[in-house]
Amino acid sequence: MEEQPSHAKRKHYDQQTYARLLAELTQLIEEVPKLRPDRDAWDIEGDWAATGTIYFIDVVHQPLFETIREFDCRTIKLINMDRPAVRITFYRKHRYWLLKDKDLPIEQKVEQIQTHINDLTVKAQILESKLEKMMAPKRAEAKGQIGLYWEQVNTWRDILASPEQYEIAISNYSRQHFYVTINYKYRLPSGDFANEQEHLLNTQRDRLGNITQVRYNILFIDPVEILRDHPYQNREVEGYLNNFPIKSEAGKQTIYARSRPEIDSLKSFTTIDKL
């Protein structure tokens, strides 16, 4: 369940500056080599067909994007600067927000209900004004809709009369809006792995489903790590155990050892002190 999203403040640009930065970023994306994802070789799961265009780019080319990384572009998203992916999972996520009764002060409840009553009233009145020009079948359908509008108006007026007697919730859950999310693993400077999640930019469409604006997602890839075919859990364990220089087989198990960092620091300090 998601709470109501807090919309991060977008950067504002004058038209000329935004156009220049967009042109620079677009040209860079057109020129940089792209990787072709291989489901048989890459550690990649899920489907990304339901989102905007995704370009998979070798992390070796990331320095080319440094001058443009702070650009808050509305149509191109740099997903994982400085965090090249070694494992990728795509999945669809239901995006919604929910305000529960405890989140709504009485004043906000009253305001929301009154606004809704006003909207329903306007809709009913507009439809009523068009009845005379409608053909009989359409008129009958419209009258039925008008009746539903006024029925809802009466229901919400009763609630508005004593809102303290009702538990109110507001959500866009029923819109069934889904978007594609990426979950990716990347290696930290320490050698350990970390996990991040990002939503991807969707292609913009009109009510008929026609594409009105293509949006792009740029995903940087570690081309060596992502080809490893064992599960991520094994990678994490393997990376951890590889940091132990001393190891011995002991029957069905292996014993690992390494000097503690604080001991190494103490030895170094003692050596300097003796000098």
Backbone as CSV, one residue per row, in Angstrom:
resi,resn,N_x,N_y,N_z,CA_x,CA_y,CA_z,C_x,C_y,C_z
1,MET,0.842,-1.193,0.000,0.000,0.000,0.000,0.874,1.240,0.000
2,GLU,0.522,2.206,-0.770,1.292,3.447,-0.853,0.504,4.601,-0.254
3,GLU,1.212,5.483,0.412,0.580,6.696,0.902,0.574,7.731,-0.215
4,GLN,-0.075,8.845,0.030,-0.114,9.894,-0.983,1.299,10.362,-1.285
5,PRO,1.694,10.361,-2.547,3.073,10.681,-2.891,3.416,12.130,-2.604
6,SER,4.650,12.341,-2.169,5.137,13.708,-1.992,5.904,14.065,-3.254
7,HIS,5.384,14.979,-4.028,5.985,15.306,-5.314,7.227,16.162,-5.090
8,ALA,8.381,15.594,-5.505,9.632,16.329,-5.361,9.568,17.594,-6.215
9,LYS,10.159,18.645,-5.701,10.124,19.911,-6.413,10.996,19.824,-7.651
10,ARG,10.407,20.081,-8.809,11.143,20.015,-10.057,11.933,21.297,-10.271
11,LYS,13.053,21.159,-10.953,13.839,22.333,-11.310,13.141,23.082,-12.437
12,HIS,13.219,24.393,-12.396,12.596,25.208,-13.433,13.673,25.835,-14.315
13,TYR,13.434,25.814,-15.620,14.366,26.362,-16.597,13.614,27.330,-17.513
14,ASP,14.323,28.323,-17.987,13.708,29.124,-19.040,13.689,28.281,-20.311
15,GLN,12.815,28.610,-21.224,12.575,27.789,-22.401,13.841,27.529,-23.207
16,GLN,14.654,28.547,-23.356,15.870,28.412,-24.158,16.867,27.454,-23.499
17,THR,17.031,27.579,-22.177,17.966,26.707,-21.461,17.512,25.260,-21.499
18,TYR,16.213,25.039,-21.269,15.697,23.675,-21.283,15.882,23.044,-22.668
19,ALA,15.599,23.804,-23.710,15.741,23.294,-25.073,17.195,22.936,-25.368
20,ARG,18.125,23.769,-24.900,19.551,23.505,-25.146,20.010,22.235,-24.428
21,LEU,19.626,22.094,-23.162,20.023,20.913,-22.397,19.380,19.644,-22.952
22,LEU,18.114,19.752,-23.368,17.430,18.597,-23.947,18.100,18.170,-25.249
23,ALA,18.484,19.140,-26.063,19.153,18.833,-27.326,20.502,18.158,-27.071
24,GLU,21.223,18.646,-26.057,22.532,18.070,-25.717,22.383,16.630,-25.244
25,LEU,21.404,16.391,-24.372,21.189,15.047,-23.850,20.686,14.106,-24.942
26,THR,19.785,14.581,-25.774,19.240,13.767,-26.862,20.330,13.349,-27.839
27,GLN,21.194,14.290,-28.214,22.282,13.985,-29.139,23.233,12.961,-28.535
28,LEU,23.511,13.105,-27.249,24.405,12.168,-26.568,23.825,10.756,-26.590
29,ILE,22.541,10.649,-26.322,21.884,9.337,-26.305,21.873,8.713,-27.697
30,GLU,21.710,9.530,-28.717,21.709,9.006,-30.084,23.084,8.490,-30.486
31,GLU,24.137,9.124,-29.981,25.484,8.785,-30.415,26.130,7.657,-29.607
32,VAL,25.776,7.516,-28.332,26.440,6.537,-27.480,26.022,5.118,-27.891
33,PRO,26.962,4.151,-27.899,26.618,2.764,-28.247,25.624,2.174,-27.235
34,LYS,24.751,1.316,-27.721,23.740,0.666,-26.870,24.050,-0.822,-26.762
35,LEU,23.740,-1.402,-25.618,23.859,-2.842,-25.425,22.528,-3.504,-25.758
36,ARG,22.599,-4.697,-26.296,21.391,-5.469,-26.562,21.222,-6.491,-25.434
37,PRO,20.172,-6.378,-24.620,20.002,-7.317,-23.503,19.800,-8.741,-24.001
38,ASP,20.482,-9.682,-23.363,20.408,-11.097,-23.728,19.825,-11.858,-22.538
39,ARG,18.585,-12.276,-22.659,17.924,-12.955,-21.538,18.590,-14.284,-21.192
40,ASP,19.279,-14.886,-22.150,19.943,-16.160,-21.880,21.269,-15.960,-21.145
41,ALA,21.880,-14.794,-21.303,23.195,-14.559,-20.703,23.140,-13.579,-19.529
42,TRP,22.266,-12.584,-19.613,22.177,-11.582,-18.554,21.372,-12.099,-17.361
43,ASP,21.696,-11.550,-16.212,20.888,-11.819,-15.015,19.763,-10.784,-15.008
44,ILE,18.727,-11.061,-15.773,17.649,-10.094,-15.978,16.311,-10.829,-15.988
45,GLU,15.322,-10.262,-15.320,14.003,-10.874,-15.238,12.936,-9.816,-15.480
46,GLY,11.759,-10.278,-15.875,10.621,-9.387,-16.024,10.493,-8.803,-17.423
47,ASP,9.436,-8.042,-17.592,9.112,-7.471,-18.901,9.068,-5.953,-18.793
48,TRP,9.677,-5.269,-19.755,9.697,-3.811,-19.736,8.973,-3.216,-20.939
49,ALA,8.175,-4.027,-21.615,7.493,-3.550,-22.821,6.431,-2.499,-22.524
50,ALA,5.908,-2.476,-21.295,4.796,-1.581,-20.971,5.245,-0.198,-20.521
51,THR,6.514,0.125,-20.696,6.996,1.441,-20.270,7.617,2.167,-21.461
52,GLY,8.304,3.262,-21.180,8.956,4.011,-22.246,10.142,3.242,-22.813
53,THR,10.830,3.827,-23.770,11.999,3.190,-24.373,13.127,3.089,-23.355
54,ILE,13.775,1.924,-23.285,14.913,1.726,-22.387,16.163,1.524,-23.222
55,TYR,17.213,2.286,-22.903,18.507,2.084,-23.524,19.452,1.521,-22.468
56,PHE,20.058,0.370,-22.786,21.036,-0.253,-21.907,22.416,0.193,-22.391
57,ILE,23.169,0.832,-21.497,24.443,1.443,-21.891,25.566,0.935,-20.990
58,ASP,26.667,0.538,-21.606,27.849,0.087,-20.878,28.327,1.211,-19.956
59,VAL,28.631,0.868,-18.714,29.033,1.884,-17.735,30.306,2.613,-18.153
60,VAL,31.081,2.022,-19.062,32.295,2.687,-19.528,31.980,4.028,-20.172
61,HIS,30.744,4.187,-20.673,30.357,5.444,-21.329,29.713,6.438,-20.364
62,GLN,29.598,6.089,-19.098,28.949,6.989,-18.143,29.620,8.351,-18.037
63,PRO,30.948,8.457,-18.096,31.582,9.788,-18.003,31.063,10.788,-19.024
64,LEU,30.555,10.308,-20.157,30.016,11.220,-21.169,28.797,11.977,-20.654
65,PHE,28.140,11.428,-19.636,26.905,12.016,-19.116,27.146,12.947,-17.927
66,GLU,28.389,13.079,-17.499,28.671,13.861,-16.296,28.223,15.310,-16.429
67,THR,28.424,15.921,-17.575,28.088,17.344,-17.732,26.589,17.585,-17.759
68,ILE,25.801,16.518,-17.949,24.360,16.675,-18.093,23.590,15.970,-16.978
69,ARG,24.301,15.404,-16.005,23.657,14.560,-15.004,22.685,15.333,-14.106
70,GLU,22.882,16.621,-13.898,22.008,17.396,-13.021,20.783,17.948,-13.748
71,PHE,20.687,17.717,-15.039,19.556,18.214,-15.821,18.282,17.463,-15.426
72,ASP,17.289,18.193,-14.965,16.018,17.601,-14.538,15.090,17.502,-15.750
73,CYS,15.353,16.501,-16.575,14.615,16.339,-17.818,13.280,15.643,-17.568
74,ARG,12.228,16.078,-18.271,10.892,15.497,-18.098,10.674,14.266,-18.962
75,THR,11.513,14.066,-19.977,11.266,12.985,-20.927,12.395,11.958,-20.996
76,ILE,13.513,12.222,-20.330,14.642,11.287,-20.320,15.119,11.141,-18.874
77,LYS,15.243,9.901,-18.412,15.627,9.670,-17.025,16.894,8.825,-16.964
78,LEU,17.915,9.350,-16.289,19.137,8.598,-16.032,18.892,7.787,-14.759
79,ILE,18.644,6.508,-14.926,18.161,5.682,-13.829,19.192,5.465,-12.733
80,ASN,20.418,5.110,-13.109,21.366,4.637,-12.092,22.786,5.147,-12.313
81,MET,22.918,6.456,-12.408,24.259,7.047,-12.480,25.068,6.601,-11.260
82,ASP,26.324,6.184,-11.491,27.258,5.743,-10.448,26.860,4.418,-9.811
83,ARG,25.816,3.751,-10.329,25.385,2.474,-9.751,25.094,1.474,-10.878
84,PRO,26.104,1.077,-11.648,25.863,0.169,-12.775,25.238,-1.145,-12.328
85,ALA,24.212,-1.556,-13.035,23.442,-2.729,-12.637,24.193,-4.021,-12.928
86,VAL,24.117,-4.956,-11.978,24.678,-6.293,-12.149,23.571,-7.348,-12.138
87,ARG,22.398,-6.943,-11.751,21.215,-7.807,-11.810,19.992,-6.912,-11.940
88,ILE,19.013,-7.312,-12.770,17.867,-6.446,-13.049,16.572,-7.245,-12.973
89,THR,15.583,-6.654,-12.332,14.239,-7.228,-12.330,13.245,-6.123,-12.657
90,PHE,12.410,-6.358,-13.657,11.347,-5.427,-14.009,10.009,-6.009,-13.527
91,TYR,9.144,-5.146,-13.019,7.805,-5.612,-12.641,6.833,-4.443,-12.670
92,ARG,5.573,-4.783,-12.894,4.531,-3.758,-12.911,4.056,-3.498,-11.493
93,LYS,3.816,-2.234,-11.201,3.393,-1.853,-9.856,2.179,-0.951,-9.940
94,HIS,1.219,-1.213,-9.075,0.008,-0.400,-9.015,0.337,0.889,-8.268
95,ARG,0.230,1.987,-8.964,0.568,3.270,-8.350,-0.701,3.958,-7.865
96,TYR,-0.752,4.205,-6.579,-1.924,4.865,-6.010,-1.547,5.540,-4.698
97,TRP,-2.432,6.354,-4.218,-2.249,6.943,-2.888,-3.536,6.778,-2.093
98,LEU,-3.410,6.837,-0.771,-4.547,6.606,0.116,-4.457,7.515,1.335
99,LEU,-5.512,8.263,1.576,-5.642,9.055,2.795,-6.732,8.408,3.643
100,LYS,-6.347,7.946,4.815,-7.310,7.312,5.710,-7.990,8.367,6.578
101,ASP,-8.995,7.930,7.305,-9.786,8.848,8.124,-8.907,9.644,9.095
102,LYS,-7.926,8.960,9.675,-7.047,9.623,10.655,-6.175,10.702,10.010
103,ASP,-6.008,10.622,8.699,-5.179,11.603,7.980,-5.953,12.847,7.569
104,LEU,-7.267,12.826,7.769,-8.123,13.897,7.269,-8.734,14.710,8.414
105,PRO,-8.305,15.939,8.608,-8.968,16.815,9.580,-10.419,17.043,9.154
106,ILE,-11.272,17.354,10.098,-12.691,17.530,9.809,-12.916,18.593,8.741
107,GLU,-12.092,19.666,8.757,-12.235,20.727,7.768,-11.971,20.209,6.353
108,GLN,-10.980,19.333,6.238,-10.657,18.792,4.919,-11.746,17.840,4.447
109,LYS,-12.316,17.085,5.373,-13.419,16.197,5.009,-14.586,17.010,4.440
110,VAL,-14.955,18.067,5.155,-16.067,18.915,4.716,-15.777,19.515,3.347
111,GLU,-14.538,19.999,3.164,-14.163,20.619,1.891,-14.238,19.612,0.741
112,GLN,-13.718,18.417,0.971,-13.720,17.383,-0.065,-15.151,16.977,-0.435
113,ILE,-15.990,16.806,0.569,-17.372,16.392,0.311,-18.136,17.484,-0.430
114,GLN,-17.964,18.737,-0.001,-18.664,19.839,-0.650,-18.220,19.998,-2.103
115,THR,-16.917,19.846,-2.344,-16.403,19.926,-3.713,-17.003,18.828,-4.575
116,HIS,-17.111,17.642,-4.007,-17.679,16.522,-4.762,-19.156,16.754,-5.076
117,ILE,-19.887,17.289,-4.112,-21.306,17.601,-4.340,-21.448,18.627,-5.455
118,ASN,-20.602,19.637,-5.437,-20.649,20.669,-6.473,-20.354,20.082,-7.857
119,ASP,-19.350,19.190,-7.927,-18.997,18.572,-9.204,-20.150,17.722,-9.737
120,LEU,-20.771,16.940,-8.866,-21.900,16.100,-9.283,-23.071,16.952,-9.759
121,THR,-23.313,18.050,-9.056,-24.413,18.936,-9.418,-24.202,19.549,-10.801
122,VAL,-22.983,20.013,-11.057,-22.662,20.601,-12.358,-22.824,19.566,-13.467
123,LYS,-22.333,18.354,-13.244,-22.463,17.302,-14.247,-23.931,17.008,-14.570
124,ALA,-24.754,16.940,-13.525,-26.179,16.670,-13.728,-26.842,17.804,-14.508
125,GLN,-26.515,19.036,-14.156,-27.121,20.179,-14.825,-26.695,20.287,-16.288
126,ILE,-25.431,20.016,-16.573,-24.950,20.059,-17.960,-25.669,19.010,-18.802
127,LEU,-25.798,17.803,-18.238,-26.460,16.728,-18.973,-27.944,17.037,-19.180
128,GLU,-28.576,17.643,-18.171,-29.991,18.024,-18.295,-30.192,19.046,-19.410
129,SER,-29.232,19.962,-19.568,-29.358,21.008,-20.587,-29.253,20.448,-22.009
130,LYS,-28.758,19.247,-22.149,-28.567,18.645,-23.474,-29.666,17.657,-23.836
131,LEU,-30.599,17.398,-22.917,-31.601,16.358,-23.139,-32.462,16.607,-24.377
132,GLU,-32.903,17.850,-24.586,-33.838,18.147,-25.674,-33.253,17.841,-27.050
133,LYS,-31.950,17.933,-27.172,-31.313,17.719,-28.476,-30.932,16.254,-28.719
134,MET,-31.194,15.393,-27.753,-30.792,13.989,-27.864,-31.880,13.149,-28.521
135,MET,-31.451,12.097,-29.221,-32.373,11.106,-29.748,-32.924,10.281,-28.587
136,ALA,-34.066,9.667,-28.808,-34.763,8.957,-27.729,-33.896,7.955,-26.965
137,PRO,-33.175,7.025,-27.626,-32.374,6.054,-26.874,-31.294,6.736,-26.023
138,LYS,-30.631,7.740,-26.618,-29.579,8.452,-25.899,-30.162,9.255,-24.745
139,ARG,-31.372,9.817,-24.942,-32.026,10.600,-23.901,-32.351,9.721,-22.699
140,ALA,-32.825,8.517,-22.948,-33.158,7.598,-21.859,-31.913,7.244,-21.046
141,GLU,-30.821,7.027,-21.752,-29.551,6.711,-21.076,-29.085,7.891,-20.240
142,ALA,-29.216,9.110,-20.802,-28.787,10.315,-20.094,-29.628,10.555,-18.843
143,LYS,-30.938,10.311,-18.954,-31.802,10.488,-17.786,-31.415,9.533,-16.663
144,GLY,-31.044,8.323,-17.045,-30.597,7.370,-16.032,-29.342,7.859,-15.326
145,GLN,-28.419,8.443,-16.105,-27.180,8.962,-15.527,-27.452,10.168,-14.635
146,ILE,-28.383,11.011,-15.061,-28.745,12.181,-14.249,-29.333,11.727,-12.918
147,GLY,-30.173,10.702,-12.975,-30.746,10.167,-11.737,-29.678,9.678,-10.778
148,LEU,-28.619,9.025,-11.308,-27.514,8.547,-10.464,-26.758,9.721,-9.844
149,TYR,-26.562,10.788,-10.653,-25.881,11.970,-10.132,-26.635,12.554,-8.935
150,TRP,-27.939,12.752,-9.089,-28.724,13.363,-8.010,-28.831,12.436,-6.802
151,GLU,-28.837,11.144,-7.048,-28.850,10.190,-5.935,-27.575,10.305,-5.109
152,GLN,-26.445,10.443,-5.813,-25.171,10.610,-5.110,-25.120,11.953,-4.385
153,VAL,-25.649,12.989,-4.998,-25.691,14.302,-4.353,-26.442,14.210,-3.028
154,ASN,-27.587,13.570,-3.033,-28.385,13.439,-1.807,-27.644,12.634,-0.739
155,THR,-26.968,11.565,-1.178,-26.216,10.736,-0.222,-25.121,11.547,0.452
156,TRP,-24.352,12.300,-0.358,-23.238,13.064,0.206,-23.714,14.281,0.993
157,ARG,-24.886,14.804,0.673,-25.438,15.894,1.480,-25.786,15.402,2.878
158,ASP,-26.308,14.182,2.971,-26.603,13.598,4.293,-25.328,13.427,5.106
159,ILE,-24.253,12.978,4.427,-22.976,12.800,5.123,-22.411,14.150,5.541
160,LEU,-22.550,15.156,4.669,-22.032,16.490,4.968,-22.735,17.099,6.174
161,ALA,-23.968,16.715,6.397,-24.729,17.262,7.528,-24.163,16.801,8.867
162,SER,-23.514,15.637,8.898,-22.925,15.127,10.150,-21.689,14.293,9.833
163,PRO,-20.626,14.917,9.328,-19.428,14.178,8.901,-18.722,13.437,10.032
164,GLU,-18.926,13.907,11.278,-18.273,13.246,12.410,-18.808,11.836,12.634
165,GLN,-19.929,11.522,12.053,-20.521,10.198,12.216,-20.014,9.206,11.167
166,TYR,-19.154,9.672,10.270,-18.687,8.811,9.187,-17.162,8.729,9.187
167,GLU,-16.669,7.572,8.763,-15.240,7.407,8.525,-15.007,7.684,7.041
168,ILE,-14.114,8.597,6.745,-13.876,9.035,5.370,-12.487,8.584,4.915
169,ALA,-12.387,8.179,3.676,-11.097,7.854,3.071,-11.096,8.395,1.642
170,ILE,-9.921,8.803,1.172,-9.787,9.324,-0.194,-8.613,8.604,-0.855
171,SER,-8.823,8.100,-2.067,-7.772,7.372,-2.757,-8.035,7.361,-4.257
172,ASN,-6.964,7.189,-5.028,-7.112,6.993,-6.472,-6.863,5.528,-6.842
173,TYR,-7.017,4.648,-5.867,-6.744,3.221,-6.038,-7.515,2.617,-7.210
174,SER,-8.773,2.993,-7.372,-9.630,2.370,-8.383,-9.253,2.755,-9.812
175,ARG,-8.352,3.727,-9.974,-7.926,4.113,-11.322,-7.113,3.018,-11.999
176,GLN,-6.590,2.083,-11.193,-5.812,0.971,-11.735,-4.657,1.455,-12.617
177,HIS,-3.941,2.452,-12.118,-2.813,2.971,-12.876,-1.556,2.172,-12.530
178,PHE,-0.984,1.501,-13.520,0.210,0.704,-13.312,1.398,1.342,-14.028
179,TYR,2.568,1.170,-13.454,3.771,1.615,-14.142,4.871,0.594,-13.878
180,VAL,5.854,0.568,-14.754,6.922,-0.413,-14.643,8.000,0.101,-13.685
181,THR,8.392,-0.770,-12.782,9.434,-0.454,-11.809,10.638,-1.353,-12.062
182,ILE,11.817,-0.824,-11.837,13.028,-1.622,-11.960,13.653,-1.784,-10.580
183,ASN,14.022,-3.007,-10.271,14.808,-3.296,-9.076,16.165,-3.793,-9.572
184,TYR,17.246,-3.137,-9.143,18.554,-3.539,-9.649,19.568,-3.639,-8.517
185,LYS,20.542,-4.525,-8.733,21.650,-4.696,-7.809,22.878,-4.020,-8.401
186,TYR,23.724,-3.497,-7.526,24.983,-2.908,-7.982,26.029,-3.115,-6.902
187,ARG,27.277,-3.012,-7.289,28.364,-3.274,-6.343,28.852,-1.963,-5.716
188,LEU,29.003,-1.989,-4.409,29.525,-0.849,-3.667,31.056,-0.823,-3.759
189,PRO,31.684,0.328,-3.485,33.149,0.381,-3.488,33.782,-0.645,-2.548
190,SER,33.050,-1.033,-1.485,33.559,-2.010,-0.527,33.594,-3.421,-1.103
191,GLY,32.910,-3.627,-2.228,32.820,-4.961,-2.807,31.503,-5.646,-2.514
192,ASP,30.760,-5.143,-1.542,29.450,-5.704,-1.234,28.439,-5.242,-2.277
193,PHE,27.246,-5.864,-2.239,26.186,-5.507,-3.161,25.101,-4.703,-2.453
194,ALA,24.458,-3.833,-3.181,23.333,-3.059,-2.661,22.178,-3.151,-3.656
195,ASN,21.023,-2.733,-3.212,19.805,-2.863,-4.001,19.108,-1.513,-4.099
196,GLU,18.599,-1.171,-5.281,17.842,0.065,-5.458,16.594,-0.224,-6.286
197,GLN,15.617,0.666,-6.150,14.369,0.548,-6.897,14.003,1.897,-7.480
198,GLU,13.581,1.908,-8.742,13.201,3.152,-9.412,11.992,2.892,-10.310
199,HIS,11.095,3.873,-10.410,10.028,3.737,-11.401,10.542,4.314,-12.721
200,LEU,10.045,3.767,-13.802,10.488,4.175,-15.128,9.491,5.148,-15.753
201,LEU,9.978,5.975,-16.647,9.108,6.914,-17.343,8.257,6.169,-18.363
202,ASN,6.969,6.398,-18.327,6.060,5.776,-19.275,5.918,6.612,-20.538
203,THR,5.672,5.938,-21.645,5.317,6.640,-22.874,3.966,7.314,-22.685
204,GLN,3.844,8.544,-23.107,2.586,9.277,-22.933,1.640,8.963,-24.088
205,ARG,0.383,8.681,-23.737,-0.623,8.319,-24.743,-1.891,9.138,-24.536
206,ASP,-2.672,9.252,-25.605,-3.959,9.935,-25.487,-5.018,8.924,-25.053
207,ARG,-6.280,9.364,-24.974,-7.343,8.496,-24.483,-7.583,7.297,-25.373
208,LEU,-7.176,7.388,-26.627,-7.372,6.287,-27.571,-6.184,5.325,-27.577
209,GLY,-5.177,5.653,-26.786,-4.006,4.791,-26.720,-2.912,5.141,-27.706
210,ASN,-3.100,6.200,-28.464,-2.080,6.614,-29.428,-0.916,7.308,-28.722
211,ILE,0.301,7.016,-29.131,1.482,7.622,-28.518,1.575,9.102,-28.887
212,THR,1.661,9.940,-27.880,1.809,11.381,-28.110,3.204,11.879,-27.744
213,GLN,3.911,11.114,-26.912,5.273,11.510,-26.538,6.039,10.278,-26.069
214,VAL,7.172,10.009,-26.707,8.035,8.906,-26.292,8.941,9.397,-25.170
215,ARG,9.093,8.589,-24.146,9.991,8.921,-23.042,11.050,7.844,-22.908
216,TYR,12.230,8.241,-22.421,13.385,7.354,-22.450,13.945,7.131,-21.051
217,ASN,14.391,5.896,-20.809,15.030,5.517,-19.561,16.425,4.993,-19.875
218,ILE,17.440,5.608,-19.267,18.828,5.232,-19.528,19.330,4.396,-18.361
219,LEU,19.721,3.151,-18.666,20.145,2.220,-17.629,21.596,1.813,-17.877
220,PHE,22.473,2.133,-16.928,23.891,1.796,-17.055,24.126,0.370,-16.551
221,ILE,24.934,-0.384,-17.313,25.125,-1.797,-17.069,26.596,-2.108,-16.811
222,ASP,26.867,-2.979,-15.830,28.190,-3.558,-15.658,28.230,-4.803,-16.546
223,PRO,28.856,-4.730,-17.727,28.760,-5.823,-18.699,29.444,-7.119,-18.274
224,VAL,30.325,-7.050,-17.273,31.008,-8.258,-16.793,30.156,-8.953,-15.739
225,GLU,29.768,-8.203,-14.711,29.009,-8.788,-13.608,27.645,-9.301,-14.051
226,ILE,27.008,-8.605,-14.958,25.638,-8.976,-15.313,25.593,-10.290,-16.099
227,LEU,26.740,-10.754,-16.596,26.791,-12.008,-17.346,26.928,-13.232,-16.442
228,ARG,27.180,-13.035,-15.167,27.350,-14.156,-14.257,26.010,-14.853,-14.071
229,ASP,26.014,-16.158,-14.199,24.763,-16.888,-14.269,24.297,-17.488,-12.952
230,HIS,25.005,-17.226,-11.837,24.511,-17.780,-10.583,23.648,-16.750,-9.858
231,PRO,22.788,-17.206,-8.948,21.839,-16.305,-8.283,22.541,-15.194,-7.516
232,TYR,21.810,-14.099,-7.324,22.376,-12.958,-6.600,22.803,-13.330,-5.194
233,GLN,22.040,-14.207,-4.528,22.394,-14.582,-3.167,23.795,-15.201,-3.142
234,ASN,24.115,-16.010,-4.156,25.438,-16.607,-4.211,26.504,-15.548,-4.460
235,ARG,26.179,-14.546,-5.267,27.139,-13.466,-5.508,27.500,-12.772,-4.208
236,GLU,26.483,-12.491,-3.406,26.717,-11.766,-2.161,27.600,-12.581,-1.224
237,VAL,27.291,-13.879,-1.105,28.084,-14.750,-0.245,29.497,-14.887,-0.798
238,GLU,29.592,-15.078,-2.103,30.906,-15.223,-2.736,31.760,-13.983,-2.525
239,GLY,31.147,-12.800,-2.701,31.880,-11.563,-2.502,32.377,-11.411,-1.076
240,TYR,31.553,-11.852,-0.132,31.923,-11.769,1.283,33.091,-12.697,1.580
241,LEU,32.976,-13.949,1.129,34.006,-14.935,1.451,35.310,-14.669,0.726
242,ASN,35.245,-14.008,-0.424,36.470,-13.701,-1.155,37.358,-12.715,-0.415
243,ASN,36.809,-12.042,0.588,37.586,-11.085,1.380,38.385,-11.766,2.492
244,PHE,38.284,-13.109,2.592,39.030,-13.859,3.604,40.232,-14.522,2.931
245,PRO,41.453,-14.057,3.217,42.635,-14.633,2.573,43.017,-16.013,3.125
246,ILE,42.563,-16.348,4.323,42.903,-17.628,4.945,41.673,-18.527,4.929
247,LYS,41.817,-19.731,4.380,40.691,-20.657,4.367,41.199,-22.088,4.361
248,SER,40.455,-22.944,5.016,40.826,-24.356,5.097,39.585,-25.219,5.028
249,GLU,39.686,-26.328,4.293,38.581,-27.267,4.227,38.524,-28.044,5.534
250,ALA,37.353,-28.180,6.093,37.170,-28.924,7.342,35.972,-29.845,7.180
251,GLY,36.204,-30.978,6.546,35.114,-31.903,6.286,34.175,-31.323,5.238
252,LYS,32.899,-31.199,5.601,31.901,-30.668,4.677,31.808,-29.146,4.716
253,GLN,32.683,-28.514,5.470,32.640,-27.057,5.567,34.023,-26.467,5.394
254,THR,34.069,-25.164,5.214,35.331,-24.444,5.065,35.415,-23.398,6.162
255,ILE,36.580,-23.280,6.756,36.810,-22.273,7.795,37.590,-21.125,7.155
256,TYR,37.079,-19.906,7.342,37.693,-18.709,6.759,38.200,-17.801,7.878
257,ALA,39.263,-17.068,7.595,39.794,-16.130,8.589,40.447,-14.952,7.883
258,ARG,40.383,-13.815,8.566,41.079,-12.623,8.103,41.361,-11.731,9.295
259,SER,42.409,-10.948,9.177,42.786,-10.047,10.256,41.758,-8.935,10.386
260,ARG,41.400,-8.598,11.605,40.446,-7.509,11.822,41.083,-6.184,11.414
261,PRO,40.328,-5.297,10.793,40.888,-4.002,10.353,41.502,-3.209,11.489
262,GLU,40.876,-3.266,12.685,41.407,-2.478,13.795,42.749,-3.013,14.270
263,ILE,42.979,-4.335,14.116,44.254,-4.930,14.495,45.342,-4.484,13.539
264,ASP,45.005,-4.470,12.226,45.966,-3.991,11.226,46.347,-2.544,11.491
265,SER,45.361,-1.723,11.863,45.639,-0.314,12.151,46.542,-0.178,13.362
266,LEU,46.293,-1.018,14.374,47.102,-0.965,15.588,48.546,-1.362,15.301
267,LYS,48.731,-2.425,14.462,50.080,-2.861,14.106,50.811,-1.762,13.363
268,SER,50.107,-1.071,12.463,50.714,-0.010,11.678,51.115,1.136,12.578
269,PHE,50.281,1.470,13.558,50.573,2.560,14.497,51.768,2.211,15.364
270,THR,51.849,0.937,15.803,52.967,0.493,16.647,54.275,0.560,15.883
271,THR,54.256,0.165,14.607,55.465,0.187,13.781,55.963,1.616,13.606
272,ILE,55.047,2.554,13.348,55.427,3.957,13.179,56.000,4.503,14.466
273,ASP,55.406,4.095,15.603,55.857,4.588,16.900,57.297,4.132,17.184
274,LYS,57.606,2.891,16.766,58.949,2.389,17.001,59.969,3.131,16.155
275,LEU,59.542,3.529,14.975,60.467,4.284,14.104,60.803,5.618,14.741
